[in-house]
Amino acid sequence: METGVRERSIIITGGAAGIGLATAKRLSADGWRVGLIDLSEDSLAEIKTQLGDTRVAVASADVSDASSLSGAIDQLAEELNGIDAIFNNAGILRDGPFTEVALADHHLTIAVNAAGVVNGCHLAIPHLEKRSGVKHIINMSSASTIHGIGGLSVYSATKAFVEHLSEALDIELSRSNIKLSTIAVPFVQTAMIDAESDQMKGYVKEQKQPIVPEDVANRVAAILDGSASGRMHQLISPQLKFQHLLRRIVSTSTMHNIAKRAFEKTAAAN
């Protein structure tokens, strides 16, 4: 039985850079204890030193490997004295025409972005169920859930998978007082985007409002402290909110044509 006041703790996958690191910094400053999972042991060690050994625990793991991730989550849950939330943030992006992207890269995208989230949810739930009060699972989504994006076929599909998985789990886990949320963003200016093609950078340029990792970190904090809207699918940027509204009021063929024109425009510009 839990007694007294306890510190809240969260596990963040993909925590060594970009959105994961920005979220770790924000939540650590807010008083959370943070467990970070990433492939890079050196980066994790450096972050642990920066943020303070007493507030941060780290573990190296591959989210697509259930055995590897299980050990990391169990280790962090023990070091953090339990967990109240997990942010399944780890993800990869491989852009380009479907047949020009290596089949192995397509499979890796599915393994990390889809299976990795399944692993994170499945392995964290037993730890979350041990805690009293409201617990959270936050899964990273994308603007690509509105419609499949040319040049990002498999990535788009994995993010749609994440949203449906989250909806189903929210229904199943309500009895355990575990709330599911997704955060959908247009493309965030991170090293992952910088490493991709000129067409991908063209999609970023088309955004009317640039999105940075700190924007996502702030929304995670708002979900956890209850100040975000009650919607399961959290949308960042007015442009994205408009696109979701548009999807509800226009035909599927119209949305398809809009996505096709965006693809052709960015392809022609590069």
C-alpha positions in Angstrom: 0.0 0.0 0.0 1.3 3.5 -0.9 1.4 6.0 1.9 2.4 9.6 2.1 3.4 11.8 -0.8 5.5 10.2 -3.5 7.4 11.6 -6.5 5.9 10.9 -9.9 8.0 9.0 -12.4 7.9 8.6 -16.1 9.7 6.4 -18.7 10.6 8.0 -22.1 11.7 6.0 -25.0 14.0 7.6 -27.6 15.1 9.8 -24.7 18.6 10.7 -25.8 17.8 13.4 -28.4 15.1 15.5 -30.0 11.6 15.3 -28.5 12.5 12.7 -25.9 15.4 14.8 -24.5 13.3 18.0 -24.5 10.5 16.2 -22.7 13.0 14.8 -20.1 14.3 18.3 -19.4 10.9 19.8 -19.1 9.5 17.1 -16.8 12.6 17.0 -14.7 12.3 20.7 -14.1 8.7 20.1 -13.1 9.7 17.7 -10.4 9.3 14.4 -12.2 11.8 11.6 -11.9 12.6 10.5 -15.4 13.7 7.1 -16.8 15.3 7.4 -20.3 15.6 4.6 -22.8 17.7 4.9 -26.0 20.2 2.9 -28.0 23.0 5.3 -27.3 24.7 4.5 -24.0 27.1 7.4 -24.3 24.4 10.0 -24.9 22.3 8.6 -22.0 25.3 8.8 -19.6 25.9 12.4 -20.6 22.3 13.4 -20.1 22.2 11.7 -16.7 25.1 13.8 -15.7 23.5 17.0 -17.1 20.1 16.5 -15.4 21.3 15.0 -12.2 21.7 11.5 -10.9 19.0 11.8 -8.4 16.3 12.8 -10.9 17.2 10.7 -13.9 17.8 7.0 -14.5 18.9 5.6 -17.9 18.9 2.2 -19.7 20.0 1.3 -23.2 17.6 -0.8 -25.2 16.1 -1.4 -28.6 12.3 -0.8 -28.4 11.7 -3.2 -31.3 13.3 -6.0 -29.2 10.8 -7.0 -26.5 13.4 -8.8 -24.4 15.8 -5.9 -24.5 13.0 -3.4 -23.7 11.6 -5.6 -20.9 14.9 -5.5 -19.1 15.2 -1.8 -19.4 11.7 -1.0 -18.2 12.0 -3.3 -15.3 15.3 -1.8 -14.4 14.0 1.8 -14.6 10.8 1.0 -12.7 12.9 -0.4 -9.8 15.3 2.6 -9.8 12.5 5.1 -10.0 10.5 3.2 -7.3 7.6 2.6 -9.7 6.3 4.5 -12.7 3.2 6.7 -13.2 3.5 7.2 -17.0 5.3 6.1 -20.1 5.9 8.2 -23.2 6.4 5.9 -26.2 8.4 8.5 -28.3 11.0 6.4 -30.1 10.5 6.3 -33.8 12.3 6.4 -37.1 11.5 7.8 -40.5 12.7 6.5 -43.9 11.4 8.6 -46.8 11.4 8.1 -50.5 9.4 6.4 -53.3 8.1 3.1 -51.9 10.1 0.8 -54.2 13.2 2.9 -53.9 13.4 2.5 -50.1 15.0 -0.8 -49.1 12.6 -3.4 -48.0 14.7 -3.9 -44.8 14.1 -0.2 -44.0 10.4 -0.6 -44.4 10.5 -3.6 -42.0 12.6 -1.6 -39.6 10.1 1.3 -39.6 7.3 -1.1 -38.7 9.4 -2.8 -36.0 10.3 0.5 -34.3 7.2 2.6 -34.8 4.5 0.0 -34.5 5.9 -3.1 -32.7 8.0 -0.8 -30.5 4.9 1.0 -29.2 3.1 -2.3 -28.6 6.2 -3.5 -26.7 6.3 -0.3 -24.6 2.6 -0.4 -23.7 2.5 -4.1 -23.0 5.6 -4.1 -20.8 4.8 -0.9 -18.9 1.1 -1.7 -18.0 1.9 -4.1 -15.2 4.1 -1.5 -13.5 1.4 1.3 -14.1 -1.3 -0.9 -12.6 0.6 -1.1 -9.3 0.3 2.7 -8.8 -2.7 4.5 -7.3 -4.3 7.5 -9.0 -4.4 8.3 -12.7 -1.6 6.8 -14.8 -0.8 7.7 -18.4 0.4 6.1 -21.6 1.4 8.7 -24.2 2.1 7.6 -27.7 3.8 9.7 -30.4 1.7 10.1 -33.4 1.9 12.3 -36.6 0.1 14.5 -39.0 0.4 11.7 -41.4 -2.5 10.0 -39.8 -4.8 12.4 -41.6 -4.0 10.7 -44.9 -1.2 8.6 -46.2 1.7 10.8 -47.3 3.5 10.3 -50.6 7.1 9.3 -49.9 6.2 8.2 -46.4 3.9 5.3 -47.1 5.1 2.9 -44.4 5.7 5.7 -41.8 2.2 7.0 -42.3 0.8 3.5 -41.9 2.6 2.9 -38.6 1.3 6.2 -37.1 -2.3 5.3 -38.1 -1.6 2.0 -36.3 -0.5 3.8 -33.2 -3.7 5.9 -33.0 -6.0 2.9 -33.4 -4.0 0.9 -30.8 -4.3 3.8 -28.4 -8.0 4.1 -28.9 -8.5 0.4 -28.1 -6.2 0.4 -25.1 -8.0 3.4 -23.6 -11.2 1.4 -23.6 -9.6 -1.7 -22.2 -7.5 0.1 -19.5 -10.1 2.5 -18.1 -10.8 0.0 -15.3 -7.2 0.4 -14.2 -7.4 4.2 -14.4 -4.8 4.3 -17.1 -5.4 7.1 -19.7 -4.2 6.9 -23.3 -3.1 9.9 -25.2 -1.5 10.5 -28.6 0.3 13.6 -29.7 0.1 14.4 -33.4 2.4 16.9 -34.9 3.4 18.1 -38.3 7.1 17.4 -38.9 9.2 18.5 -36.0 12.6 20.1 -36.8 14.9 17.4 -35.4 18.0 15.6 -36.5 15.7 12.8 -37.9 14.2 15.2 -40.4 17.6 16.9 -41.2 18.9 13.5 -42.3 16.1 12.9 -44.8 15.5 13.9 -48.4 15.0 17.3 -50.0 11.4 16.4 -50.5 10.9 15.8 -46.8 12.5 19.1 -46.0 10.0 20.6 -48.5 7.1 19.2 -46.4 8.7 20.9 -43.4 8.9 24.2 -45.3 5.2 24.0 -46.2 4.3 24.2 -42.6 2.9 27.6 -41.7 4.1 27.3 -38.1 7.5 25.6 -37.3 7.3 23.0 -34.6 10.2 22.4 -32.3 10.8 19.6 -29.7 9.9 21.9 -26.8 6.4 22.3 -28.2 5.8 18.5 -27.8 7.5 18.5 -24.4 5.1 21.2 -23.2 2.1 19.2 -24.4 3.3 16.1 -22.6 3.6 18.2 -19.4 0.0 19.5 -20.0 -1.4 16.0 -20.4 0.3 14.8 -17.2 -0.8 17.8 -15.1 -4.3 17.7 -16.5 -4.2 21.1 -18.1 -4.5 19.8 -21.7 -7.9 19.3 -23.3 -9.6 16.0 -22.5 -9.2 14.8 -26.1 -7.3 11.5 -26.5 -5.6 12.7 -29.7 -3.7 15.9 -29.0 -3.0 18.0 -32.0 -0.2 20.5 -32.1 -0.5 23.5 -34.5 -3.5 25.3 -35.8 -2.7 24.1 -39.3 -3.0 20.5 -38.1 -6.3 21.1 -36.3 -7.7 22.6 -39.5 -6.5 19.6 -41.5 -8.3 17.2 -39.1 -11.5 19.3 -39.3 -11.2 19.2 -43.1 -10.9 15.4 -43.1 -14.3 15.3 -41.3 -16.2 17.5 -43.7 -14.8 16.7 -47.1 -14.9 13.4 -49.1 -12.1 10.8 -49.0 -11.4 11.5 -52.6 -10.9 15.2 -51.9 -8.5 14.5 -49.1 -6.7 12.1 -51.4 -6.3 14.9 -54.0 -5.1 17.4 -51.5 -2.4 14.9 -50.3 -1.5 14.2 -53.9 -1.1 17.9 -54.8 1.1 18.4 -51.7 3.3 15.5 -52.8 3.6 16.8 -56.3 4.3 20.4 -55.1 7.2 19.4 -52.8 8.6 16.9 -55.5 8.6 19.7 -58.2 10.3 22.1 -55.8 13.3 19.8 -55.4 
